[in-house]
């Protein structure tokens, strides 16, 4: 399947994708094409492959997915993925292998699981399962939890089943039931609520008290992120200027982001384009003006960057959410 024919996963409407409309022999290839950063194989050859997803993304980069999947083995290997996921299994189960031969089976009940999609991990299921996923920008998780939320070499961390966790899971179920009936404005409001709940939940499980050097690094990283947020309209903002503002060298700034699986340039681009996506909801703003407010002097460059990240042009996005 080529890029043009793939469904758009980044709209603030709830969108359902299923293998049912494909020919039986082509269903798995269709499904695999939707996840280019994951290696996949079927774990059983019985019958036609069946999978479906209901997905919606908010303007801050946080997304919801209700995933129903046939028996599948997947491997996260890309090493450049800039997000993490909170996962709640609601039907069936699947196994996760990660770190130094750590293996766990995930099923219904208990708290949420935090998966670092930047680190090597493999999932495996022998039967159909269903799970809710909250995709979170890596920078947002680090800021909420005050550092690396998954210590050591692992890629998965089990989080407690607190009252807030149960509320969050209730909201995920409500989104799965009611999301398809929401218009763009209602979907955007629902995703804003989900974002606040998810990040508040994560704040309760910060990393262990760091030493002075680590505290300084976390403070500098948070300061750099705040500066990028505040100056997202500044086309002249550079890594050197950010480093100077937070009191470190440019090489140190690059290390701060690299240690968190991020790059300075990619994070700046994500912040600017997410802001642009939000501004496109206002029909009074021209796309050229929005590009300037997102730090792009060149409208064409803004359009190309927007399409690479979201799979559609700014104009198409505006039409979809209007």
N, C-alpha and C positions, 0 to 999 in steps of 0.2 A: 504494500500500500504506500503510495507516495504521500509527501507532506501535505499536499493540497487536499487530498481526499480524507485525511485523518480528521476525526471529530475534534472540535475545539474544547479543551479541558479547562480553560482558564476564565470562563465567563461567570459573572455573578448572577447566574440562574442555575437551577438544579437541572443537570443534564444526565440522561440515562444512555448508556452504551451497552449493547449486548451482542453476543455472538449468534443469536438465533436467526438473524436475517442472512447470515453467510451460509455458503454451502458447507455440508458436514465436514468434508475433507480440508476446508480452508479456514475453519473456525479458529484453530490454535494459532496459525500464522497471523490471522487478523488480530487476535488478542495480543500476541507478542509484539506486534508492530506498534501498539499503543504505549509500550514501556521500553523505549530504546536503550535505557541505561541499566536494564536488568536482563541477565541471561535466564532463559526459561527452557524447561522441557516437561513433557507430559510424564506422569508417573504411572499411568495406566492407559492402555490403548482401547479400552472398552467403550463402544458407542461414540457418538459425536461429542466433541469438546464443548462444554457449556460454561460460560462465565458472563457476569454482568457487573456494571458499576454505576452508581449514582454519584455524581461529583459536582462540587461547587467551590469556587475560590473567592476569597475576600480581597479587598483592595490592599491589605497589608501583607499579602503573600501567604496567609494561612488558608488552608483548604480542607474540605471535608470530603471523604469518600466512603460510601457504603459498598463494600466489595463482596461479591459472591463468586467463589472460584471452584472450578473442578480440580481434581487431584493434579497437583503441579509441584515441581521443584524449581526454585528460583535462586539466583546467586547475585548478590550485590557486589560489584567489583569495580565500578567506574572510578571511584576515588575523587571525583570532582563534584559530586552532588552536594548542593548547598542547603540541604534541609534535613530535618529529623522528623520522626513520626511518633505520635501517641497512638497506641492500638488497643482496641477492646474486642475480643472474640465473642461473638454472640451465639454462634451455632458451629458445631463440629470442633475440630482442633487442627493445629499444624505445629510442626517442630521447627526450632531454630538452632542452628549450629554457628558458633561464633567464638572469637577469642582463641585461647589455648584449649581447644577441644571442649568448650563449654556447650552443653546441649540441654534444651528445655522444651517441653511441650506446652503450648499455650491453648487454653480453652476458656469457656465461659466462667464467670465468677472472679472474685478478687479485684485488685486495682487495675491500673492501666500499665502498659508496657511502653517504654521509651526506646525506640530504635534509632541508632545513628546510621543513616543511609550512606554516609561517607566511608564507613569502615566495612571491612570484608565480613559478610555473613551469608548464610544459606538458609532457606526455608524449604520445608518438605511436608506435603500432605498426601494421605492415602485415600481420602474421601472428601466430598464437598464440604466447604466451610464458608462461614460468613463472618466478616469483621468490619468494624468501623475504624477508620483511620483519620487522624488529624495531622496534616502536614504543616510543619512549622519551620520558618526560616531559621537557619543555624544561629545567626547573630541574635535573634530574639530569645532563643533558648539559653544561650550563654549569658545574656544580660539578666534573664529572669532567675537563673540558678547560680549566678556568681562564679562561673567557671565551667570546666569540663564536667558535664553531668554523669558521664560514664567513665569511671576510673579504670586504669589498666588497659588491657588489650581488647576487652570485650566490645560488643556493639549493641548490647541490649541491657536495659535496667528495669527491674520490676519496681513499680511505685505502689505505695499503700492504698488500700481501699477506704479512703476517708469519706466523710459526708460530702465534701466537695467533689470527690471522684464519682460518687454515686449520682450527684446532681449533673455532672458533666456527661455521664453515660446516659442518663435520662434525656438530656438534650440531644445527644447523638441519635437516639431512637426517634425522638420527635422530628428531627431534621429528615431522617429517612422516610418517615410517614407523611409529613406535611410539606417537605421541601418542593416536590414536583408541582404543587399547586400554587407556589409563590411567584409573584411577579418580581422583576429585577430589584425594585426598591425594598420589598419585604425580604428578599434573599440577602441583600446587602446588610440589612439590619440584623438578620439572624446570624450572619457570619461575623459581624462585629461583636455580638454577644458571645459567640463561641470563642472568639479570639481572647476576649477578656477573661472568660472562665478558665480556658486552657493555660494561659500564662500565669494567672493567679494560683492555679493548682500547682504548677511547676515551682513557683516561688517558695512553696512550703518545703521543698526538698533540695535546698542549696547544697553545694559541695562543702566538704569539711573545711574548718577554719584554715585559711592559707597562711603561708609565711609572708614576711614583709615584701619580698620580691614578687610573689604571686599576687598579693593584694595590689601592688603598684601596677602590675600588668593588667589586672582586671579593671582597675580604675581608668587606666589609659585606653583600654579597648572600649569601655563604656563611653568615655569622653569622645573618642573618635567617632563612634556611632552617632552620638548626639550631634556632633558637629556636622556630619554628613546629612543627617535629617534636617538640621536647621539651614544648611546652605545647599539644598538640593537644586535650587534654581541658579546656582553660580556655575556657569560654564567654565570658569577659570579655576575652580577648586582642584587642586592637585594633591598627590600623596605627600609631596614635600611640604605644602602648606598645612596639611592636616598634622603631620609629624611635628612641625614647628609649633603649632597651636597647643598640642598636648604635651610638649616637652620631651620629645624623643627624636632619634634619627629616623630617616626614611627607612633604612634597613631594619631598624627595630619595629617600625610600624608594620612593615611587610611580615615580620616574624609573628607579631601579635595576631594578625589575621590568619597567617598560614597555620599556626598552632591550633586554630579553631576550624580548620578545613575551609577557609575562605580566602578570597583575594580582595584587595582593596578596590580594584577597578570593578570587579563583578558585583561587589556589595553596593558600590555607588550607583552602578547601572540599575540594579534591582530596586533600590530606594527611589530613584528618579522615575523609573517606568511604572512602579506601583502608584506613585503619586500622580503620574499622568493618567493612569487608568481611572483613578478617583475623580480627577478634574474633568474627564470626558463625560461625566454624568451631567455636568452643567451645560445645557445647550446654548447659553449665552456666550460661552468662551469659544473662540475659534481655535482650530487645531494648531495653527501657527503660534498663537499666544500660549497655548498649553505647552508646546515644545519649549518655548523660552522659559516658562515657569519650571520646567524640568531640567534646565541646564543645557538645552540643545539649541545652538544658534542656527543649525541647519535642519529645516523641516524634513528633508529627505532622510537624513541620518536618524532622526527621531522615529520616522515611520519604519525604517528598516530594523532598528533596534527593537521597537515595539512588536513587530511581526515575528522576529526571531524568538522573543521571550514568550509571547502569548498566542502565536499561531494565527493572528489576524491583524489587519491594519487598524490604526486608530479610528478610522471612519467606520469600519465594520463593527468594531467594539461599541462605538457610540450608538449605532443603529440597533445593536442587540440589546442594550440596556435601556434604550429610550422607551 
